[in-house]
Structures are given as C-alpha cells and as structure tokens.
Amino acid sequence: MKKSLIALAVLAASGAAMAQSSVTLYGIADVWVGSVKDGIDAKSNTVMVSGGLNTSRWGVKGSEDLGGGLKAVFKLEKGFNIDSGTEKGSGFDRNAYVGLAGGFGEVDFGKTWTAMDDVLGASNSGFDSALSASNNVLVVPDVYAGNPGNTIKYTSPSFGGFSGGFSYSMDESSAVSEDIVDFSVSYGNGPIAANFAYQVQNAAGDDLKLTALNGSYDFGMAKLLASYGQVKFGAAKTNDYQIGVDVPLSPAMTLSAGYAFSEDNAAAGDGERTGYGIAVGYSLSKRTTAYAGFRMNEEDNAAGTKVDEGRVIAVGLRHTF
C-alpha cells in the first residue's frame, strides 16, 4: 500500500511538471497561381509559387515554467516551397533559438529575427505580402539583414502602449568587424500604431545604416498606412516612401491598396522606382484565407529612361496550423 502511494505521488508530480511545459507544432502552407512578367522585354509567364501572403513554413516552439514568473522558451522554424516540396535553405533557416522570458521581457540566443524585423513592414499595404506595392521598389528590405544568426535579442514588455527591442548579431571573426546592431521602438494604443527602427551593419569601410519609420490610423471604415525608410552607405543615400489603405468590405473580406516610391541621390546613381498594388483577402475560416491581387513596378535611370519593369497577377490560398 505504501509503495502504491509513493508511485501515485511520483506520477502526480510528473504530471504537474508536464503541465508546466508545452511544445507546439505549427506552420503555414501558402501557394498562389498567376501570371508574372519580369523585365521590359520579357513575356508573361504562368507560374505556381509558394508564399503569397506569407512564406510557407513549419516549426516547433515551446516553453517551460521555471517558477517565479520565469520561463525557458525555444523555437525551431523551417521554410519550404509548397509548390515543389523542396526546402528553402539548410537546417532551420528561419529561427533556431533558446531564451528566457518573464516580467522583464524576453532574451533570446541563436538565429532569430532582429529588432528591426519586428516592425519592418508593419504598415505595408497589400498585407505586407508578395502583392505589396513595395516589392522590387523599396531598397531598405532588399539590403536588410533579417535573421543573420549568432544573435542576442531583447524584447521588452509593453508599458502604456510603448515597447522596444534590441539585438546584436556577432560576426565571430577577429579579422573583420561586421557585427549588426538593431533597436526598435513601438507604440500602439486604440486606432494609432507607430514604429521606429534603426540598424547598423558594420563593415571594414563605410557602415551600412538603415532607418525605418511607419504608422497607421484605423478610422473603422478604413485604415490608413504609411512608411518611410532610408539607406545610407558612405555618400550614397536612398529614401523610400509608401502609402496605403486597408478597407474592410465585410467581416471576412478586406481590400488593401498602396503606392510605393524610392529615389537614389547622385552618389547612389540617381535612379527612381515606383510600384502599385491592390490585393483582397477573404477568410474562409479562422485558419484559411483565399486571396487575389495585382502588382506592378518600374525603374528609371538618372536620365528618366525606363530600365526595368515587372508585373504580378495572382490568386492564392493560405492555411495556418
């Protein structure tokens, strides 16, 4: 009888410990079919592409209650191409980190998105997707180092609507100085949202410096979106601009449209890029969304001559699990 009571106590303690830990398998399966034109003299091509609204991915994340309000957390995330069934790079190419979380916020170690990524694109039109007007137009996302690895990242809790983050990605080489440093500040309260981020990618010569500022205001019948970005590399500088609007057509359907413009100074080549985009998303359920849209972009050189153009027409489906 005594041994039975001891066994029950061990099982109860084991069950309590398991209840304090959690592991979740999650992911996104997203694919679209449409027409793509890439280049002035290029012909339109019918394609099936993975990741219209979001990159297709799967991952495992979890946490363990350490007591006193402290938790251990981890995430392993892998991107894949659902159209071909192939992987998007080796290993867990999107996230692979472990950290601690509590009332102080969260500190993560490993391959994780930087503090700038937490806010970059937050006010992008077209659901910040492949149908956004900013694609192939804005320069900041093109040169931005998203999750370079070897990163220490801190994310604060929210204080009266304000929150922030800081990340440091080390190059792990004494021969060079190519560390990446980011910080971001966000505010969200009622219909207002605003975000600011700054990144420095250190280099042997001039450092690459990125600035991102965006915001939105929700009027109920429509949400206005706007963003500004800047890239500086020595004397070369590029300014990015984007405006857009999200319009709820019904509880399940939202229309999003936008315009993007980017210009280089003389040291960067005096080029200009413009883009337009419109997209509509329809929620078939809490986890499944059908979408469609149109996007076009063009680039002019310093003489005002068109040197590139692109167009996308797409219909797609996204399922989250």
Buried (B, 14 or more C-beta within 10 A) or exposed (E): EEEEEEEEEEEEEEEEEEEEEEEEEEBBBBBBBBEBBBEEEEEEEEEEBBBBBBBBBBBBBBBBBEEEEEBBBBBBBBBBBBBEEEEBEEEBBBBBBBBBBEEEBBBBBBBBBBBBBBBBBBBBBBBBBBBBBBBBBBBBBEEBBEBBBBBBBBBBEEEEEBBBBBBBBBBEEEEEEBBBBBBBBBBBEEEEBBBBBBBBBBBEEEBBBBBBBBBBBBEEEEBBBBBBBBBBBEEBBBBBBBBBBBEBEEEEEBBBBBBBBBBBBEEBEBBBBBBBBBBBBBBEEEEBBBBBBBBBBBBBBEEEEEEBBBBBBBEBBBBBE
